[in-house]
């Protein structure tokens, strides 16, 4: 159990931080399993060890052998492992709320360790080494509890609040005002507005576009000091909005997304690692203490006489001490290699020699997020393009629907073209808001209708009405059908940049609707999805597009695709056929008149949109569709709560979160209280 506990800790320290940059489902399951079992394994091992030593102590009348004292030496090492690695303290935000439970665990496990050491206490040097390692374990476990406490919602919210402002002394001002009046003077109170620029944020026009990497990290950290309150639903001032907007208005999309990416990396560290504890003066001192103590214990233990000790137990002890020393060394390298070290070196004005030395020992930089977006296609899902293995067994266990959704969720790299398009649209939205002298963008339904009319697609404006989830689902169907319809006409993604971008954004927003509906405005999206899926399944089954052999031969689709490739056919032939079947259905009569209001399916509403825009020239059709999806993305990002965005940082990150923070930097969210700075009253006496 001790060796298994050590193996679980190795998994956590190596992979605990990689989940922020990967959507890999297997990686998340591995880290989640290791996180859940780490504490219980160490706790059970301590309990077994205590029970074993208690029995030996009772049997031998309080006399323990050297090998029993060696086993007792394992107890503080297990306590240290309970402190966990620096790379992961919580798997989700909800784990931070359990800090009090971990605090109780700290007391109980420390007491159990002290009891074991007391039972095995003797003149042996192992007893003194055990005492030293107990102190190290107490520090490590205490760091974890403190990190969980500081990342809990209430404490984190308190930490980002500015100090209370009592404002100028009104009573004293009025006392002076009344006294001057009584003396016969003419007294007037003039108001002077103090415009404040937040400290640490450079508003120079040239600086952001010419900053080197470390300066970008420092600038992102300074911006974070203002904007991290958004993750706990607090309000910013007009001054902070203007300071941030002055930076983002003059940079390109690469620098803008880079700043946002670094900020979100800092937030992940604050919420899921020991960053709030380690990157302090006391945190660095404690880390130096634990590192030097672990090294000292390893050296002293190697000098202890070992002739009567069991080779197996001795090997395990060396393995534990070596692994702990490796953990401490690796954590220090992680500290030096993190973005926080750039900030620390800047704040303390360290010399170039120290900066070069730090750069020399840095580990390779890890990605700050996955740089990919989820993709979910209704046509692919409803035509069973890639059926699961053992479909009948999964249906019997009632888990087929959940697993199918994960199975059909793919990921595509986020291209610079999409980032550039989003950044340009955010800037255009800013200019529109400034022209209208408004604080927030116009209503999403009105904005989409204006967009379509501007491109001569007024016949499709009815598709922008209804609830937001209805708009996403309807336009996703329309985009999918138009994509495969135009693909059969010889149009390729390389010829039309909006062609591919529209498909990717459509499938991304649809994946959020299917897999993360809590990030979208509330509605009856789940009911509408189920009804639409059911109608699509029935339609494709009636038209024999679903393969009847899929249950008996799960990999039939591989044979079809391989056959198509050998013949030189398009691998999307199956989906093109499904799209053609849907578009052949006449939609002259609105589906709502035929089905009534009981069914919420919008399958053929999407077909009606395609019929309304089919005659448009290809380029003039896909440009507005791409802009429509960008507007839908921006609206969804602005409406999602900050804690929902924070919850996705440990799952590879979401494009929606990056767009949300980007819009906040442009002042396009409703988190700003339009104040004019602090008013300073001045007496004018004549």
N, C-alpha and C positions, 0 to 999 in steps of 0.2 A: 504493500500500500504506500509505503514511503517513496519507493521508486516510481510508482504510478503517479503520485502527487507531483513529484519532480517533473515527470514527463508532461503533465498537464500544464505546469507553469512554463515550461519551455515553449509549448504551443502558444500560450497566451503572449509571451514576450516577443515571439517572432511574428505572430500573425494578428495580434490584437490591434495593431495600428494600421494594418493593411485594409481593414474593412471600410475605412473611410474613402479608399480609392478604388474599390472594386464592387461590382454588382454580382459577383460570383455567389450563387446560392449555396454551393458546397462550402465555400470559405466561411460564410455567415453561420451555417449550421455547425461547422467545426469549432469556431470561436464561441458560439453560444453554448455548445455542449461543454467545452472546456471551462467556460466561465461559471456555469452552474455546478459543475462537479468539483472544481478546485477547492472551494471552502469545505464542502462536506467530506471530501477525501481526507484533507488535513485534520479536520475535527475528529473523524472516526479513528484515524491513525493515532492521534493524541490520546483518545479514550482507550484504545486497545493497549497502548504503551503504558498508560497509567494503571490499568487493570493488571497487566502482566507483572509490572514491578511491584504492585501491591501484594500480589500472591507470593512472589519470591521473597519479599520482605517479611511477610507473615510466616512463611514456611521456614526461613532460615533465622528467624529471631532478630531481624533488623540488619543482618549482615548481607551485603551484596558483593558479588564478584566484580572484577574489573570489566568484564564483558557486559554485565548489567549496567554498570555506570556508563559504558559507551552507548548503550541503548538510550539511557536517560539523556545523554548529550544530544540525541536527535530531537528532543522536545523543543528546545529553543530554535532549532533549525526549521522545524515545522511551523512554529509561531512566525518566524520570518517569512516563510512562504505564504502564510495567510495574509501578509501585507500586500501580496500581489505585485505584478510588474507596474512600472510607470506608464506603460503604453495603454493600459485599460483599467479603469477603476469601476466603470459602469457600462453595461451593454446597451441600456436605453435610459431615457430621461427618468422613467419611473424608478429605476434602481437608485437614483440619487436621493429619492424621498425616503429610502430605507436606511439612512445613515444612522438613525438611533438604534436600529436592530444591530448594525455592525458595531456600534459603540458598546452595546451589551455583550456582543461576541468578543470584543477586545478584552473586556473585564473577565469574562468567563475563561477564555483561552489563556490569558496571562496567569490567572489563578491556577489553572490546571498545570501549566508549565512550571510555575513556582512550586507547586506541590510535588511534582515529579523530581525536580532538582533537590528539594528538601529531603525526599525519601532516599535519594542516592548520594546525599552529601557525605563527603569524607575528606581524607587528606590528599586524595588524588588531585592532580592538576586539572583533570577533566571537570571537576566541580567549579573551579574558577573560570575555566573557559566557557562553561555553560552559563555562568552568571553574566559574563560579558556578552555572549550571544543573545541572552534573554533581553538585555538592554537594547541591542540592535534590533531584535524582533519587535520589541515594543515600539521603537521609533518607526519602523516600517509599517506596522499595522496602524499606528496612530496617524501616519501620513495619509493612509487610505481613508480612514474614517473622516479626517479633516477635509480631504478633497471631496468626498461625498457630501459632507455638510455644506461646504462652500458652494457646491454646484447645485444644491437643492433649490427649488424654485424661489422660495421666500428669501433665503439668504442671498442668492444671486441677485434678486431684485433689489435688496437693500444695498448690495455692493455697488450697483451701477447708479443709484440715486445720488444726485448732487447734495452737498451739505445743505441743511435748512437755511433759508435766507429770511432773516427777520425784517428786512427792508429798512430804509432810513427811519430814524426815531421820530415818528409822527407827533407824539405828545410833546417832545422837547421843541420841535419846530413850531407847533401851534402856540406853545407857551411864549416863545420869542416873538411870534407874530402878534399875539394879543398884547404883549408888553409894549411893543413899538406903537401899536395903535393907541394904547392908553397914554403914551407920551405925546400924542398929537401928530405923529408922522403919517404920511400917506404910504400905505404898505400894499405891495402886490407880490404875488407868488408866481415866478416864471418857471416854466418846466423845460429842462434840458434833457434831451434823449442821449443816453450813452450807448453807442454802437459797439458791441463786443465781438471780437473774432476769437474763437476758441484757441487755446494754447496748443502749440505743437503741430498745427496744420499749416503748411506752406501754401499760400494762395497765389504764388507767382505763376505767371502764364507759362514761362519757359521751363520751369523746374520739372513739372510732371513728365513732359515729353522727352527730357534728356536725362532723367534719373537712372542710375545704374541699378542693378538688381537689389542690392542691400538698401538703397534709398527707397525703392518701391516698397520693400517690406516694412521699413520704418514708417513710411507714409500710410500704408495700410493699417499699421498698428495705431497710429494717431487718429485715423478716421474711425477705427473700431471703438476708441474710447468714447466717441460720441454716439455711435450707432448700435452698440451692443444692447442698449436699453430696448431696442425694437424687439428683441427676442423674448422679452418679458412684458410686452404690450405697454410700454411707457411712451410718453410724448416728447418730441423734440421741439426746439424753438426755431423761429424764423432765422435767427443768426446762424445756427448750425446748418440749416438747409442752404443758406446762401454760401457759406464757406465751402461746403461739399460741392455744391453746384458749380462754383467758380473753378474747381479743379476738373470735374468731369466734362465740362463743356469744351475744354481745349485739348483733350487727349483722344487718341484713336481707340478703336474697339479692343485691340489687343491689350493695351495698358489698362483700359477700364475693366475688362473681365479679369485681368491679372490681379488688380487691386481687390476686387470682390472675392476672388478665389483665395487670396491670402487671408483676408478678414475672416472668411468662413473656416479656414484652417485654424486660426486662433480660437474661434468660438468652439470648434470641436475639441481642441485641447483643454479649454476651460471646463467643458461639460463632461468629458469622458476620460480624462487623464489626470495626473497629479500636478498639472501645470500651475494651478493657483497656489499650491503649496511649495513646489520646488523652485519656481522662479521668483523667490523672495530671498532676502538676506539670511533669514533663519533656515529656509529650505536648502540653500547651498551649503550652509554650515552643517546641517544634519546629514546631507548627502556625503560630504567629506568625512564626517564621523563614521557613518556606516561602511564606507568604502575602506577606510584605513583599519577599522576594527575587524572587518571580514578578512582582510589581508593578514593582519596580525594573528588572528586566531588560526588561520590556515598554516602560517609559518610555525607557530608554537605547537600546534597539534602534530606537525611533522617531526618535531623534536621529542615528543612524548614516547616513553618506552612502550612497545607494542607486542612484546613476546607472548603474553598469555591471551591476547585478544583473538577472536575469531576472524579468519581471513575474509569471510563473506561480509560480516558486519563492518569490518575495517574498510573494505573496498567501498561499501555503500556510504560510509562516513566521508571518505575522501571524495566520492562522487558528489555528495551533497555540498561539501565545502567548496569544491572546485566550481560547481554550478552556481552557487551563491556569489562567489567572486566574479564569475563570468557575468552574472546578472548585474552586479554593481558596476563593472567596467562598461558593459553595454549601455547601461542607463546614463552613465556620464558621457559616453560618446553621443548618445541620442540628445542629451542636453546641449552639447556643443554644436551638434549638427542641425538643431531646430531653428525655426525662424525667430524664436525668442532670443537666441544668442546675438543676432544682429541688433535687436533693440537694446539689449543689455550693454553691448559694446558702445553703441551710440550714446546711450544715457550716461555712461561713465567715462566717455571721452578717452577710451583706451588707445594706446600707441599703435602705430602701424605694425610694429614687430609682433605684438600680441595678436593682432588681427590676422597676420600671415600665419602665425603658429596655429591659431584656431582653424583657419581655412585648410591647413595641412592635414589635420586629424579628422576633418569632417567625414562623415559617412556619405555615400551617394544619396542625393536628394530623392525622397520618395514623392510620388504624385500626391497632390493635395486633394484631388477628387478623381472620379473615374473618367471624366471627359467624354462621357457617352450618355445617350438618352435611350430610354426604354421604348420598345416598339410592339404594338399589339394591333393586329389586323382582324377586323370583323370577318372579312371574307375567308381568310386563312383558317380562323377558328371555327366558323360555321360550316365550312366544307370539309372539315377534318383532314386538312392537307397533311398534317404530321400526327397521326393518332398515337396515343400512348400504348406502351406495352402492357399486356394483361389488363385490357380495358374492362372485361367482365368482372375480374376480381376486385378492381378498384371501385367499380360501381356497387358491388356487394358491400364493401367497407364504407361507402358513402363519402369517399374522398376524391372521387374522379374529377369533380368540377374544380376543386381547389388546385389539384395537381395539374390539370389541363391548363388553367390560367397561367401558372408558372411556366409550364412547358411551352406555351405559345408566346411568352414574353421574351423577345429578343432584345439585343442592344446594338446600337449603331454609334460609331464615333461622331462626335459633334464637330462639324467642319467650321473652318474660319468664315465661310460664306454665310452660314446661318448666324454666327455670332455678329458678323458685320451687319447683316440685315436687321437683327434685333436691336443692335446699338443705334443704327440710323433711325429706326422707328421710334425708339425711346426719345431720341433728340427731336424728332418731328412732333412727337406728342408734347414735349416741353415747349416748343415754339408755339404750338397751337394753344396751350394753356396760357402762355404769356400774352398772346394776342387777344385772347378772350378775357384776360385779367381774372382768371379763375384759379382756385387753389388745387383742384383735382380735374382729371380728364372728363369728357362728356360721357353720358350713359352708354354702356357697351352696345345695346341694341340699336340706338340711334347712330352710333359711330359706325357700326357694320353696315347699316342701311345706306348711310351717306357714301361709304367706300364703294359699295356695289353700284349705286346709281352713278357715281363718278366715272365708272368704267363701262357704262351702258348695260349693266346687268340688273336693271330694275325689276325684271320679272322674277328674280330669285330673292328679293328682299324679304318675302314672307318667311323664308328659312331662318331669318335672324330673330324672329319673334319666339315667345315662349320662354321657359326656364332655361337656365344656362346649360344644364346637362343635356337638355333637348337639342340646343344649338350645336353642342359638341358632337353628339351622336349623329344628328342629321347630316351635318357637313362632313363628318368622317366618312359616312357611307357615300356621299356625293363625290368626295375626293378620291376614294378607292375606285369607284366605278369609272370616273373620268380618267383616272390614271391608267387603268388597264384598257379602257376603250381607246385612248390616244396612243397607247403603246402598240396596239395592233395596227395603227396607221403608219408605223415606221418612225415615230418620235422617240428619241433617246434622252436619257438624263443629261448627257454631256452637251446636247444641243440647247436645252432649255434649263438654265440654272434654277428657275422657280419650280420646275417640274419635280425634281428630286426633293427640294427643300419643303415643298408643300406636303409631299407624301410623308416625310420624316416627322414634321411638326404635327400633322394629322394623327399619325399613329402614336406619337408621344402623348398628346392630349387625351387620346382614347385610352391609352394604357393607364393614365392617371385616373380616369373615370372608372376603369375596371379594377385596378389594383390598389389605388390610393384615393378613394373618393373623399376621404376626410380633408384632403388638401384643396378641394374644390368647394364653391358655394353650395350650401345645403339645398336639397331638392329630393325628387323621387327618382333619382338616377338609377338606383338599383332595380326598382320595379320596371322602369322603362327599358333597362338593359335586358332583364330576363324575358320580357315580352318580345323584344326585338330578336333576341337570340332564338327563342322558340319559333317565331314566325319564319326566320331564316332557315333553321333546321328543317322545318316542315316543307318549305319551298324547295330546298335543294334535294330533299329526299324524294319528293314527288317528281322532280325532274331528273332523278337518277344521277345527280352529281356526287352525292355521297357514295363512297365505294362500299358495297355490301360485304366485301371480303375483309374489311379492315379489322374486324374482331378476331378472325381466324389467322390472318396474315398481317401482323402489325406493321411490317416494313414494305407494304405494297407501293407506297409513294416513292420509296427509294428506287425501285425498279422502273417506275414510270419516268422519273426525272433522268435516270441513267439512260433509258431508252431514248428520251427526247434529245439528250446531249449527243448520243451517238448519231442520231438522225439530223443533227444540226438545228433542232427546233428550240423555241424559247422555253426555258425551264418554268416560266410562269404560265404555261399553256393551260394548266388546270384552273387557275384563278381567272384567266381571261375568258374561259368558257363560262365560268360561273357569273362573271360580270355581264357577259353578253346575254345570258339567260334572263337576268334581272331586268336589263334594259329593254328587252323585247316585250315586257309587260306594259300595256297601255296604262297611263296614269292620268288620263283626261279628267276622270272623276276623282276628286280629293279622297284619299283613303279614310279620312275621318267620317265622311258621309256613309261609307260602306260598313265600317267596323263599329262606329259609335264611339263612346268615351270609355268603355270598359277596358279595352286593350290599349296599352300605352306604346305599342310598337310604332317605330318611325322608319321601318325598312323602306317602304315605298315612297315616303316623303323625300328620302335621299334620291330616289330615282326621279322624282318630279323635278328636283333641282337640276339634275343632269340634263333632263329634257329641256329645261328653260335656258341653259347656257351652252347647249351642245353646238349650236350654229356659230358661236363666236370663234374668231380666229385664235389659233392655239396660244400664241404668245399673249394676246390680250385677255385670255381666259385665266392662264395660270399666274400671271402677275397679281391680279386682285385676290385670287385664292390664297397665294402665299401671304399677302398683307393681311388678309382676314385671319389666318391662323396666328400670325404674330400678334395681332390685336387681342385675339382670344387668349393667347398665352400671357400677355401682359395683364389683362384683366384678372385672370385666374391667380396670377402671382400676387397682385395687389390685394386680393380679397382673402388670401390665406393667412392664418394667424402666425405670429412669429414662433410660437412654441412648436407648431406643426412643421415649420421649416427646419427648426433646430433638430427635431426628431429624425429627419432624413439624413443628417450629416454622417451618421454612423452606418449608413446603408449604401455608400457609394456616392451620395450627394445627388441633388436634383437640379436640372436646368432651371426649373421653376423657382428654386431658392435663389439662384444667382441672378435671375431676372428681377426678382422681388427686391433684393438688396441694391441692385443697379438702379431700379426705379426710385428707391428711397433716397439714394444719393442725388438723384435729379429732382427730388422733392415732389414726386408724382404719386405718393401714397398719402393716406389720411392720418399720418403719424405726427403732423406738424401743427403746433399751436402758434398762430400768427401773432407773436409779440413784437414789440418795438425796442426791445432792450430795456435796461433799467432807467426809470425816470428819476432825475435828480432835481429836487425843488430848490430854488434859489430866491431869497428875499430881496426885493427891490424896494428901497426906502427913499422917500423924498420928503 
